[in-house]
Every structure is written in structure tokens, then in C-alpha cells.
Amino acid sequence: MANRSSKSHRSSSRSSSGKRSRRSHSSASHKSSSSRRKYGPKAKSKMKKVMHEYKHGKLKSGGRRKVKSRKQAIAIGMSEARRSGAKVPARKKAA
């Protein structure tokens, strides 16, 4: 019982601090915007397949050359996921 009272005492002292309350307010709004998932389960499975091929040296770019760059492998996986209709964020536009 003594532990509980000390915990409640700590939490009440935190809430009285102005800095703490501002931080928790900003993080609360951040959490609500990032709670939805950016990538769907279909995209995850597609990326898993592509990265497996890349790691085993089987992934090819355009059906000809082997992919040697991890970044390129990720780009291919994202592209394939988009084509299959998976939930994936849109490509970034070149500036």
C-alpha cells in the first residue's frame, strides 16, 4: 500500500509542472495522427518476398540484371506492392 501512495504522489507532482503538461499535450496529438498504419499486410508480404529474393541473389531489375543495391530492392518491392493494390504511401515526387 505504501508503494501505491508514493506512485500517486509522483504522478501528481509531474502534472503540476508546466513543462510536463505541454510535452504530454504535443505527444498526445502526435500519437493520434500516427496511430493508423502506413503499410498494409499485403505490402508487408510483398516486401518480405522481394527482400528474400534480394538476399539470396535472385532479384532482378527489369528481368535482366541482378539487383545489388538494398535501396533499389526496397524500391522494387514498394513498386510491386503498389501495382498489386496494397496500402502503400504514394511515391515522393522529384523536386
PEMO-V806370 format. One record per residue. RES is the residue in one letter. NEAR is the number of other ideal C-beta (glycine too) atoms within 10 Angstrom. Layout:
res = <RES	RES>
near = <NEAR	NEAR>
This chain:
res = <M	A	N	R	S	S	K	S	H	R	S	S	S	R	S	S	S	G	K	R	S	R	R	S	H	S	S	A	S	H	K	S	S	S	S	R	R	K	Y	G	P	K	A	K	S	K	M	K	K	V	M	H	E	Y	K	H	G	K	L	K	S	G	G	R	R	K	V	K	S	R	K	Q	A	I	A	I	G	M	S	E	A	R	R	S	G	A	K	V	P	A	R	K	K	A	A>
near = <5	6	7	8	9	10	10	10	9	9	9	9	10	11	9	8	10	7	8	12	11	10	11	11	10	9	10	9	8	10	9	9	7	8	7	7	10	9	15	14	10	14	22	14	13	23	20	11	14	22	16	11	17	21	11	8	10	11	20	13	14	7	5	6	9	11	20	11	11	11	8	13	19	15	15	22	21	19	14	16	22	16	10	12	10	18	15	21	10	6	10	6	5	4	3>
